[in-house]
Amino acid sequence: MSLTSRQRSHLRSTAHALDPAVLVGRAGVTDAVVREVDEALEARELIKVRLPGDRDERARAAAAIAERTGAEVAGRVGRIAILYRENPDPARRRIALPPA
């Protein structure tokens, strides 16, 4: 699923009030971190992840987490990445995206 700029904007504004659900430590993107992100996405669909390192490391880490969890990076602000993954069960979906 690829998000449009309008959908990314909507997700970023929705995520503004959220606190980071997962904190990535110095060990980086480990299997445990991926499991935690996967569980958080399953429960909430939209989460914030706090990432360590410099700008390039954070970009690579956000992309790696998104790839391994099947999520989309809706945005990055400083050390925070905003991840979104639509729940496959329509009854459990919490976020309504604007039309593409």
N, CA, C and O atoms as CSV, one atom per row, in Angstrom:
chain,resi,resn,atom,element,x,y,z
A,1,MET,N,N,0.846,-1.181,0.000
A,1,MET,CA,C,0.000,0.000,0.000
A,1,MET,C,C,0.887,1.238,0.000
A,1,MET,O,O,1.788,1.365,0.829
A,2,SER,N,N,0.634,2.129,-0.913
A,2,SER,CA,C,1.388,3.367,-0.977
A,2,SER,C,C,0.474,4.525,-0.602
A,2,SER,O,O,-0.639,4.643,-1.115
A,3,LEU,N,N,0.947,5.364,0.285
A,3,LEU,CA,C,0.142,6.478,0.770
A,3,LEU,C,C,0.329,7.708,-0.106
A,3,LEU,O,O,1.430,7.973,-0.590
A,4,THR,N,N,-0.744,8.455,-0.308
A,4,THR,CA,C,-0.660,9.731,-1.023
A,4,THR,C,C,-0.184,10.798,-0.051
A,4,THR,O,O,-0.172,10.580,1.160
A,5,SER,N,N,0.202,11.930,-0.572
A,5,SER,CA,C,0.665,13.014,0.297
A,5,SER,C,C,-0.465,13.503,1.206
A,5,SER,O,O,-0.224,13.893,2.348
A,6,ARG,N,N,-1.680,13.480,0.701
A,6,ARG,CA,C,-2.835,13.888,1.522
A,6,ARG,C,C,-3.039,12.911,2.685
A,6,ARG,O,O,-3.319,13.334,3.807
A,7,GLN,N,N,-2.900,11.618,2.423
A,7,GLN,CA,C,-3.044,10.612,3.466
A,7,GLN,C,C,-1.908,10.717,4.482
A,7,GLN,O,O,-2.140,10.594,5.685
A,8,ARG,N,N,-0.684,10.944,4.005
A,8,ARG,CA,C,0.453,11.122,4.920
A,8,ARG,C,C,0.229,12.324,5.828
A,8,ARG,O,O,0.496,12.260,7.028
A,9,SER,N,N,-0.256,13.408,5.259
A,9,SER,CA,C,-0.538,14.607,6.036
A,9,SER,C,C,-1.587,14.333,7.106
A,9,SER,O,O,-1.448,14.769,8.249
A,10,HIS,N,N,-2.634,13.613,6.731
A,10,HIS,CA,C,-3.688,13.250,7.686
A,10,HIS,C,C,-3.120,12.405,8.822
A,10,HIS,O,O,-3.446,12.628,9.988
A,11,LEU,N,N,-2.271,11.435,8.484
A,11,LEU,CA,C,-1.682,10.565,9.498
A,11,LEU,C,C,-0.738,11.338,10.411
A,11,LEU,O,O,-0.727,11.107,11.620
A,12,ARG,N,N,0.049,12.245,9.857
A,12,ARG,CA,C,0.948,13.045,10.684
A,12,ARG,C,C,0.163,13.910,11.667
A,12,ARG,O,O,0.552,14.035,12.828
A,13,SER,N,N,-0.939,14.506,11.211
A,13,SER,CA,C,-1.731,15.339,12.114
A,13,SER,C,C,-2.423,14.489,13.174
A,13,SER,O,O,-2.563,14.926,14.317
A,14,THR,N,N,-2.853,13.292,12.816
A,14,THR,CA,C,-3.467,12.387,13.780
A,14,THR,C,C,-2.444,11.928,14.818
A,14,THR,O,O,-2.779,11.776,15.992
A,15,ALA,N,N,-1.214,11.708,14.398
A,15,ALA,CA,C,-0.164,11.212,15.286
A,15,ALA,C,C,0.411,12.290,16.189
A,15,ALA,O,O,1.149,11.983,17.124
A,16,HIS,N,N,0.085,13.542,15.924
A,16,HIS,CA,C,0.685,14.639,16.680
A,16,HIS,C,C,0.534,14.462,18.196
A,16,HIS,O,O,1.480,14.719,18.941
A,17,ALA,N,N,-0.610,14.038,18.649
A,17,ALA,CA,C,-0.879,13.918,20.088
A,17,ALA,C,C,-0.364,12.609,20.689
A,17,ALA,O,O,-0.427,12.431,21.906
A,18,LEU,N,N,0.139,11.700,19.871
A,18,LEU,CA,C,0.598,10.403,20.375
A,18,LEU,C,C,1.985,10.498,21.003
A,18,LEU,O,O,2.812,11.315,20.597
A,19,ASP,N,N,2.220,9.654,21.992
A,19,ASP,CA,C,3.558,9.483,22.555
A,19,ASP,C,C,4.219,8.309,21.835
A,19,ASP,O,O,3.523,7.436,21.315
A,20,PRO,N,N,5.559,8.275,21.798
A,20,PRO,CA,C,6.233,7.138,21.160
A,20,PRO,C,C,5.834,5.822,21.820
A,20,PRO,O,O,5.886,5.694,23.044
A,21,ALA,N,N,5.438,4.851,21.011
A,21,ALA,CA,C,5.025,3.543,21.515
A,21,ALA,C,C,6.221,2.616,21.679
A,21,ALA,O,O,6.196,1.713,22.516
A,22,VAL,N,N,7.271,2.830,20.887
A,22,VAL,CA,C,8.451,1.970,20.918
A,22,VAL,C,C,9.689,2.857,20.893
A,22,VAL,O,O,9.769,3.820,20.130
A,23,LEU,N,N,10.649,2.512,21.742
A,23,LEU,CA,C,11.925,3.216,21.763
A,23,LEU,C,C,13.000,2.260,21.278
A,23,LEU,O,O,13.173,1.178,21.839
A,24,VAL,N,N,13.720,2.655,20.241
A,24,VAL,CA,C,14.797,1.819,19.700
A,24,VAL,C,C,16.080,2.202,20.422
A,24,VAL,O,O,16.450,3.375,20.464
A,25,GLY,N,N,16.761,1.205,20.994
A,25,GLY,CA,C,17.982,1.454,21.752
A,25,GLY,C,C,19.214,1.486,20.880
A,25,GLY,O,O,19.129,1.494,19.652
A,26,ARG,N,N,20.367,1.504,21.536
A,26,ARG,CA,C,21.640,1.558,20.824
A,26,ARG,C,C,21.889,0.327,19.969
A,26,ARG,O,O,22.655,0.387,19.008
A,27,ALA,N,N,21.253,-0.792,20.306
A,27,ALA,CA,C,21.439,-2.024,19.526
A,27,ALA,C,C,20.789,-1.921,18.157
A,27,ALA,O,O,21.068,-2.735,17.278
A,28,GLY,N,N,19.925,-0.930,17.966
A,28,GLY,CA,C,19.312,-0.709,16.657
A,28,GLY,C,C,18.057,-1.539,16.458
A,28,GLY,O,O,17.355,-1.879,17.411
A,29,VAL,N,N,17.793,-1.857,15.207
A,29,VAL,CA,C,16.571,-2.572,14.832
A,29,VAL,C,C,16.806,-4.071,15.018
A,29,VAL,O,O,17.287,-4.754,14.114
A,30,THR,N,N,16.460,-4.564,16.199
A,30,THR,CA,C,16.612,-5.982,16.511
A,30,THR,C,C,15.282,-6.696,16.282
A,30,THR,O,O,14.260,-6.060,16.021
A,31,ASP,N,N,15.309,-8.013,16.383
A,31,ASP,CA,C,14.078,-8.786,16.241
A,31,ASP,C,C,13.069,-8.409,17.317
A,31,ASP,O,O,11.865,-8.385,17.060
A,32,ALA,N,N,13.556,-8.114,18.523
A,32,ALA,CA,C,12.661,-7.724,19.618
A,32,ALA,C,C,11.965,-6.393,19.305
A,32,ALA,O,O,10.777,-6.228,19.580
A,33,VAL,N,N,12.705,-5.458,18.736
A,33,VAL,CA,C,12.118,-4.166,18.370
A,33,VAL,C,C,11.056,-4.369,17.293
A,33,VAL,O,O,9.976,-3.783,17.365
A,34,VAL,N,N,11.359,-5.186,16.308
A,34,VAL,CA,C,10.405,-5.445,15.222
A,34,VAL,C,C,9.139,-6.090,15.775
A,34,VAL,O,O,8.034,-5.751,15.351
A,35,ARG,N,N,9.293,-7.028,16.731
A,35,ARG,CA,C,8.121,-7.654,17.359
A,35,ARG,C,C,7.275,-6.629,18.086
A,35,ARG,O,O,6.050,-6.637,17.966
A,36,GLU,N,N,7.922,-5.733,18.850
A,36,GLU,CA,C,7.199,-4.702,19.596
A,36,GLU,C,C,6.447,-3.759,18.652
A,36,GLU,O,O,5.295,-3.405,18.902
A,37,VAL,N,N,7.105,-3.362,17.582
A,37,VAL,CA,C,6.460,-2.480,16.606
A,37,VAL,C,C,5.285,-3.202,15.951
A,37,VAL,O,O,4.219,-2.615,15.761
A,38,ASP,N,N,5.477,-4.460,15.609
A,38,ASP,CA,C,4.416,-5.237,14.985
A,38,ASP,C,C,3.196,-5.342,15.906
A,38,ASP,O,O,2.061,-5.174,15.461
A,39,GLU,N,N,3.433,-5.616,17.175
A,39,GLU,CA,C,2.336,-5.705,18.143
A,39,GLU,C,C,1.639,-4.366,18.323
A,39,GLU,O,O,0.412,-4.308,18.399
A,40,ALA,N,N,2.418,-3.286,18.391
A,40,ALA,CA,C,1.831,-1.952,18.555
A,40,ALA,C,C,1.005,-1.565,17.331
A,40,ALA,O,O,-0.066,-0.975,17.471
A,41,LEU,N,N,1.490,-1.891,16.137
A,41,LEU,CA,C,0.732,-1.599,14.919
A,41,LEU,C,C,-0.551,-2.422,14.857
A,41,LEU,O,O,-1.585,-1.934,14.401
A,42,GLU,N,N,-0.482,-3.657,15.312
A,42,GLU,CA,C,-1.668,-4.514,15.329
A,42,GLU,C,C,-2.746,-3.916,16.240
A,42,GLU,O,O,-3.936,-3.971,15.931
A,43,ALA,N,N,-2.313,-3.350,17.356
A,43,ALA,CA,C,-3.256,-2.798,18.329
A,43,ALA,C,C,-3.752,-1.408,17.944
A,43,ALA,O,O,-4.911,-1.073,18.185
A,44,ARG,N,N,-2.866,-0.590,17.340
A,44,ARG,CA,C,-3.204,0.824,17.161
A,44,ARG,C,C,-3.229,1.334,15.730
A,44,ARG,O,O,-3.828,2.381,15.483
A,45,GLU,N,N,-2.626,0.666,14.798
A,45,GLU,CA,C,-2.503,1.058,13.383
A,45,GLU,C,C,-1.526,2.206,13.152
A,45,GLU,O,O,-0.795,2.188,12.162
A,46,LEU,N,N,-1.492,3.187,14.020
A,46,LEU,CA,C,-0.631,4.365,13.856
A,46,LEU,C,C,0.192,4.537,15.129
A,46,LEU,O,O,-0.360,4.666,16.221
A,47,ILE,N,N,1.520,4.538,14.980
A,47,ILE,CA,C,2.387,4.666,16.152
A,47,ILE,C,C,3.555,5.598,15.849
A,47,ILE,O,O,3.864,5.901,14.697
A,48,LYS,N,N,4.188,6.038,16.936
A,48,LYS,CA,C,5.438,6.771,16.836
A,48,LYS,C,C,6.548,5.880,17.392
A,48,LYS,O,O,6.353,5.154,18.367
A,49,VAL,N,N,7.709,5.952,16.755
A,49,VAL,CA,C,8.875,5.193,17.191
A,49,VAL,C,C,10.022,6.172,17.364
A,49,VAL,O,O,10.320,6.947,16.455
A,50,ARG,N,N,10.675,6.145,18.536
A,50,ARG,CA,C,11.840,7.008,18.779
A,50,ARG,C,C,13.093,6.259,18.350
A,50,ARG,O,O,13.335,5.131,18.780
A,51,LEU,N,N,13.892,6.904,17.492
A,51,LEU,CA,C,15.077,6.273,16.889
A,51,LEU,C,C,16.358,6.961,17.337
A,51,LEU,O,O,16.377,8.181,17.506
A,52,PRO,N,N,17.442,6.189,17.535
A,52,PRO,CA,C,18.739,6.777,17.893
A,52,PRO,C,C,19.572,7.076,16.647
A,52,PRO,O,O,19.202,6.703,15.533
A,53,GLY,N,N,20.688,7.745,16.853
A,53,GLY,CA,C,21.647,7.939,15.778
A,53,GLY,C,C,21.476,9.249,15.032
A,53,GLY,O,O,20.658,10.093,15.396
A,54,ASP,N,N,22.277,9.399,13.967
A,54,ASP,CA,C,22.198,10.614,13.160
A,54,ASP,C,C,21.070,10.492,12.136
A,54,ASP,O,O,20.378,9.475,12.083
A,55,ARG,N,N,20.893,11.514,11.341
A,55,ARG,CA,C,19.773,11.581,10.397
A,55,ARG,C,C,19.718,10.392,9.445
A,55,ARG,O,O,18.656,9.806,9.235
A,56,ASP,N,N,20.860,10.042,8.875
A,56,ASP,CA,C,20.886,8.920,7.924
A,56,ASP,C,C,20.584,7.585,8.601
A,56,ASP,O,O,19.869,6.749,8.049
A,57,GLU,N,N,21.137,7.389,9.805
A,57,GLU,CA,C,20.868,6.155,10.543
A,57,GLU,C,C,19.388,6.037,10.886
A,57,GLU,O,O,18.802,4.959,10.787
A,58,ARG,N,N,18.791,7.154,11.291
A,58,ARG,CA,C,17.362,7.142,11.637
A,58,ARG,C,C,16.509,6.844,10.409
A,58,ARG,O,O,15.521,6.115,10.507
A,59,ALA,N,N,16.876,7.394,9.262
A,59,ALA,CA,C,16.124,7.133,8.028
A,59,ALA,C,C,16.212,5.664,7.652
A,59,ALA,O,O,15.211,5.055,7.277
A,60,ARG,N,N,17.414,5.091,7.751
A,60,ARG,CA,C,17.594,3.668,7.432
A,60,ARG,C,C,16.832,2.792,8.421
A,60,ARG,O,O,16.213,1.804,8.024
A,61,ALA,N,N,16.871,3.145,9.702
A,61,ALA,CA,C,16.171,2.353,10.723
A,61,ALA,C,C,14.661,2.405,10.503
A,61,ALA,O,O,13.991,1.377,10.606
A,62,ALA,N,N,14.118,3.578,10.203
A,62,ALA,CA,C,12.674,3.706,9.953
A,62,ALA,C,C,12.271,2.878,8.738
A,62,ALA,O,O,11.246,2.197,8.758
A,63,ALA,N,N,13.074,2.937,7.685
A,63,ALA,CA,C,12.776,2.157,6.480
A,63,ALA,C,C,12.867,0.660,6.758
A,63,ALA,O,O,12.047,-0.111,6.261
A,64,ALA,N,N,13.851,0.244,7.544
A,64,ALA,CA,C,14.008,-1.180,7.863
A,64,ALA,C,C,12.841,-1.688,8.697
A,64,ALA,O,O,12.335,-2.784,8.453
A,65,ILE,N,N,12.413,-0.904,9.676
A,65,ILE,CA,C,11.276,-1.304,10.508
A,65,ILE,C,C,10.027,-1.399,9.650
A,65,ILE,O,O,9.273,-2.366,9.757
A,66,ALA,N,N,9.802,-0.407,8.802
A,66,ALA,CA,C,8.616,-0.412,7.941
A,66,ALA,C,C,8.618,-1.626,7.018
A,66,ALA,O,O,7.584,-2.268,6.830
A,67,GLU,N,N,9.762,-1.938,6.449
A,67,GLU,CA,C,9.851,-3.077,5.533
A,67,GLU,C,C,9.587,-4.395,6.259
A,67,GLU,O,O,8.866,-5.255,5.753
A,68,ARG,N,N,10.174,-4.549,7.446
A,68,ARG,CA,C,10.036,-5.814,8.175
A,68,ARG,C,C,8.648,-5.996,8.790
A,68,ARG,O,O,8.256,-7.124,9.089
A,69,THR,N,N,7.905,-4.919,8.981
A,69,THR,CA,C,6.568,-5.035,9.581
A,69,THR,C,C,5.447,-4.851,8.572
A,69,THR,O,O,4.277,-5.035,8.908
A,70,GLY,N,N,5.784,-4.493,7.348
A,70,GLY,CA,C,4.749,-4.261,6.343
A,70,GLY,C,C,4.026,-2.939,6.545
A,70,GLY,O,O,2.886,-2.777,6.110
A,71,ALA,N,N,4.683,-2.000,7.199
A,71,ALA,CA,C,4.087,-0.700,7.490
A,71,ALA,C,C,4.574,0.348,6.483
A,71,ALA,O,O,5.455,0.093,5.662
A,72,GLU,N,N,3.980,1.508,6.578
A,72,GLU,CA,C,4.396,2.664,5.769
A,72,GLU,C,C,4.939,3.735,6.710
A,72,GLU,O,O,4.398,3.946,7.796
A,73,VAL,N,N,6.002,4.406,6.295
A,73,VAL,CA,C,6.498,5.551,7.062
A,73,VAL,C,C,5.663,6.751,6.628
A,73,VAL,O,O,5.770,7.221,5.495
A,74,ALA,N,N,4.827,7.241,7.550
A,74,ALA,CA,C,3.963,8.380,7.249
A,74,ALA,C,C,4.713,9.688,7.400
A,74,ALA,O,O,4.314,10.705,6.834
A,75,GLY,N,N,5.792,9.670,8.156
A,75,GLY,CA,C,6.590,10.872,8.328
A,75,GLY,C,C,7.687,10.660,9.344
A,75,GLY,O,O,7.671,9.705,10.121
A,76,ARG,N,N,8.653,11.583,9.321
A,76,ARG,CA,C,9.720,11.584,10.317
A,76,ARG,C,C,9.927,13.008,10.763
A,76,ARG,O,O,10.014,13.923,9.945
A,77,VAL,N,N,10.007,13.191,12.076
A,77,VAL,CA,C,10.274,14.508,12.645
A,77,VAL,C,C,11.355,14.329,13.692
A,77,VAL,O,O,11.107,13.762,14.757
A,78,GLY,N,N,12.557,14.812,13.392
A,78,GLY,CA,C,13.658,14.646,14.327
A,78,GLY,C,C,13.947,13.180,14.568
A,78,GLY,O,O,14.226,12.433,13.629
A,79,ARG,N,N,13.882,12.764,15.825
A,79,ARG,CA,C,14.174,11.386,16.203
A,79,ARG,C,C,12.942,10.486,16.192
A,79,ARG,O,O,13.021,9.325,16.594
A,80,ILE,N,N,11.820,11.004,15.741
A,80,ILE,CA,C,10.557,10.267,15.765
A,80,ILE,C,C,10.146,9.879,14.345
A,80,ILE,O,O,10.149,10.707,13.434
A,81,ALA,N,N,9.793,8.598,14.176
A,81,ALA,CA,C,9.219,8.116,12.918
A,81,ALA,C,C,7.763,7.770,13.185
A,81,ALA,O,O,7.433,7.188,14.219
A,82,ILE,N,N,6.898,8.129,12.249
A,82,ILE,CA,C,5.474,7.824,12.349
A,82,ILE,C,C,5.191,6.683,11.381
A,82,ILE,O,O,5.403,6.808,10.174
A,83,LEU,N,N,4.706,5.563,11.931
A,83,LEU,CA,C,4.442,4.368,11.130
A,83,LEU,C,C,2.953,4.060,11.110
A,83,LEU,O,O,2.255,4.223,12.110
A,84,TYR,N,N,2.479,3.611,9.949
A,84,TYR,CA,C,1.069,3.258,9.786
A,84,TYR,C,C,0.958,1.925,9.066
A,84,TYR,O,O,1.657,1.668,8.085
A,85,ARG,N,N,0.068,1.084,9.572
A,85,ARG,CA,C,-0.273,-0.160,8.897
A,85,ARG,C,C,-1.764,-0.410,9.141
A,85,ARG,O,O,-2.216,-0.547,10.278
A,86,GLU,N,N,-2.507,-0.465,8.040
A,86,GLU,CA,C,-3.945,-0.685,8.141
A,86,GLU,C,C,-4.228,-2.078,8.688
A,86,GLU,O,O,-3.605,-3.055,8.272
A,87,ASN,N,N,-5.169,-2.165,9.621
A,87,ASN,CA,C,-5.553,-3.455,10.173
A,87,ASN,C,C,-6.293,-4.240,9.095
A,87,ASN,O,O,-7.190,-3.694,8.452
A,88,PRO,N,N,-5.941,-5.511,8.881
A,88,PRO,CA,C,-6.607,-6.291,7.833
A,88,PRO,C,C,-8.080,-6.569,8.135
A,88,PRO,O,O,-8.852,-6.856,7.220
A,89,ASP,N,N,-8.474,-6.489,9.402
A,89,ASP,CA,C,-9.863,-6.726,9.794
A,89,ASP,C,C,-10.618,-5.400,9.767
A,89,ASP,O,O,-10.352,-4.539,10.605
A,90,PRO,N,N,-11.555,-5.206,8.828
A,90,PRO,CA,C,-12.276,-3.932,8.737
A,90,PRO,C,C,-12.990,-3.528,10.031
A,90,PRO,O,O,-13.157,-2.338,10.299
A,91,ALA,N,N,-13.407,-4.497,10.822
A,91,ALA,CA,C,-14.106,-4.182,12.071
A,91,ALA,C,C,-13.167,-3.589,13.121
A,91,ALA,O,O,-13.623,-2.903,14.036
A,92,ARG,N,N,-11.868,-3.844,13.002
A,92,ARG,CA,C,-10.903,-3.348,13.990
A,92,ARG,C,C,-10.147,-2.107,13.524
A,92,ARG,O,O,-9.266,-1.626,14.237
A,93,ARG,N,N,-10.464,-1.591,12.371
A,93,ARG,CA,C,-9.778,-0.392,11.871
A,93,ARG,C,C,-10.189,0.818,12.689
A,93,ARG,O,O,-11.372,1.035,12.952
A,94,ARG,N,N,-9.201,1.599,13.087
A,94,ARG,CA,C,-9.443,2.769,13.918
A,94,ARG,C,C,-9.297,4.079,13.156
A,94,ARG,O,O,-9.848,5.104,13.559
A,95,ILE,N,N,-8.561,4.044,12.063
A,95,ILE,CA,C,-8.233,5.272,11.334
A,95,ILE,C,C,-8.853,5.229,9.948
A,95,ILE,O,O,-8.654,4.275,9.196
A,96,ALA,N,N,-9.605,6.272,9.618
A,96,ALA,CA,C,-10.198,6.377,8.283
A,96,ALA,C,C,-9.320,7.340,7.469
A,96,ALA,O,O,-9.224,8.527,7.783
A,97,LEU,N,N,-8.693,6.814,6.438
A,97,LEU,CA,C,-7.848,7.640,5.578
A,97,LEU,C,C,-8.692,8.386,4.559
A,97,LEU,O,O,-9.724,7.886,4.113
A,98,PRO,N,N,-8.246,9.596,4.186
A,98,PRO,CA,C,-8.927,10.290,3.093
A,98,PRO,C,C,-8.767,9.475,1.800
A,98,PRO,O,O,-7.810,8.711,1.672
A,99,PRO,N,N,-9.682,9.629,0.852
A,99,PRO,CA,C,-9.568,8.872,-0.395
A,99,PRO,C,C,-8.267,9.195,-1.125
A,99,PRO,O,O,-7.749,10.307,-1.029
A,100,ALA,N,N,-7.753,8.220,-1.846
A,100,ALA,CA,C,-6.479,8.387,-2.561
A,100,ALA,C,C,-6.593,9.315,-3.722
A,100,ALA,O,O,-5.607,9.555,-4.419
